[in-house]
Amino acid sequence: MDAPLSSPSIQRRLFNLAWPIIGINVLAVLSLAVDTAMVGRVPNAEMALTGMGYGAQVAFLLSVAMIGLTVGTVAFIARAKGAGDGDRVQHLLQQSVQMTVVLGLVIAVVGNVAAAPLIRLLGATSDTLPPALDYLRPLLLGTAFNYLNILFSAALRGVGNTRLAFIVALVMNGLNFVFNYALINGNWGFPAFGIASAAYGTVLSQAIAAVIMITLLVRGTEAHLPFRPRPQPTDAPLVKELVRVGWPAAADLLVLNVAFLSIVGMLGRIDQAAVAAHTLGLRVQALAFVPGMSISQAIGAMVGQALGANDVPSARSVLKSGVLMNLVVMSSLGAVLIFFAESLVGVFGVARDSHLMGLSVQWMKLLGYSMPIVGVYIGFVGLLQGSGATRVSLRINFWSTIAVQVPLSYVLGFVFDLGAWGVWFAFPAVFFLKLSWALLEYRKGEWAKTGETV
């Protein structure tokens, strides 16, 4: 068990834990961007890209259960690591792996059966449905490999080793580039398979990465995360606890998706160009939020370890150091969004004096001004998830988003006739409520009850 940590040591550990997570998350964003760029060069690229967008959205929606499982796994493994209970860490990993494989197979079957109706529900036409299915079906067949990589990365984060997962992610992304470059457009003498090979290349790289990770863990590369790939009887009480902690985190993502679709619907009624501006802003936001979310994940892992060691003061110190780090990083990125908004939008080929440029810059600057408060808030989210208080996080997100943000967007945009700006303004405004609520929950201290099972 690690000794109690001074603030400088906590800051050092947070940084060392966070930077590989940042790398992993950036690689995930870049992987999809690279695949998109390659698919953009196939014949009838517009239809292919639209279909790929629908397929990727369905794949994300189907992954929320897995994301919930990883939150529970990190919280449990981090506490077991903090308590110095290696046998429990191994048992948790084994049970989580078995749950992941089962979940991956279920999603592969159910997802393929429901793929066409789901894509139509999102608005696909008869022209975009075939390429969407060409991309989505093979992607779903390899779901178990993708989910195993997500799980192992989360488990390693729980024991404080994020570099190993980063290295494997680098290998996986390199393989994905090679496979897709060879197969999508028929390079190096291979036949061109088009959009479907973007999925096949991704699945193949994920399968190889999963095999590499399993091999490394079986060989004891990470001493604190031993893995013995032998089937075990299902530990029903543990599975129940993992679901109890994980389902609110999955529901969190569903709430955000509902809000996202509501905002897009409002913008579409105001100005179609505002929908395009919103999409461009989210592309930049996806990268800008990566450091803050990664630091939040590191906070969660270290808080779990501290609580496992019954060291609440260290958990509080982790939060304070992490919030300060997030405030500095996200404020700096916010300044970039504010002062270089036009240049960032220009990367997407938007004309400088166009209506779309004006709307995009407006949205980008609002995002920039919100970054400091968002950074502080997601630091508290890391604390709540790392301590297993995921229901608190869901409660904050649900009521703030569904009961405040969405209605406020409508009132400002339509009742007060502020247009797209009014719809967007509710986004930064509601984060003050979220942060205030999270601070109140932190001071109540329920998250710090170390005598309870996570």
Number of C-alpha atoms within 10 A of each C-alpha: 13 11 9 13 17 11 14 10 12 21 19 12 17 24 17 16 23 26 18 22 28 23 20 24 21 18 18 14 14 14 18 15 13 17 23 18 13 20 25 16 15 18 12 10 17 14 19 26 23 18 26 27 19 23 27 17 16 20 19 11 13 17 19 19 20 24 22 23 27 27 29 31 30 32 32 31 30 31 32 25 26 26 20 17 15 17 13 16 25 18 19 22 24 20 20 24 21 18 17 25 16 13 18 22 17 15 23 20 15 12 20 18 12 12 21 18 11 17 21 15 10 13 11 20 14 9 12 21 23 16 22 28 21 20 24 30 22 20 25 27 19 21 26 24 24 23 23 26 24 18 23 24 24 27 29 23 28 34 24 22 20 24 20 18 24 20 13 20 25 17 17 25 22 14 19 24 19 14 21 28 22 19 22 25 21 14 14 9 8 12 12 17 16 23 30 24 24 30 26 24 24 24 24 19 24 27 20 16 24 23 13 16 21 18 14 15 19 16 13 14 13 16 12 20 24 20 21 14 14 7 10 10 7 13 11 10 9 15 16 11 14 25 19 18 25 27 21 23 28 23 20 20 21 15 16 15 13 13 17 12 12 17 21 18 13 20 25 15 13 18 14 14 18 25 22 17 26 22 14 20 24 16 15 16 18 12 16 21 22 19 23 30 22 25 27 30 30 32 32 32 35 32 33 37 32 32 28 28 23 18 19 19 14 21 26 17 18 29 25 19 20 31 23 16 22 27 21 16 19 25 21 14 21 25 17 16 27 19 14 15 21 20 14 20 24 15 8 10 10 19 13 13 8 10 13 21 21 19 20 27 24 21 25 29 21 22 25 25 17 21 28 21 19 25 30 25 25 26 31 25 28 29 31 27 30 34 33 30 23 28 19 20 23 22 14 20 25 20 13 18 23 16 11 16 26 21 15 22 25 23 17 19 22 17 12 10 14 17 21 28 18 19 26 24 20 22 20 18 16 19 23 16 18 23 21 13 19 23 13 11 18 16 10 10 10 13 22 24 13 18 9 7 11 21
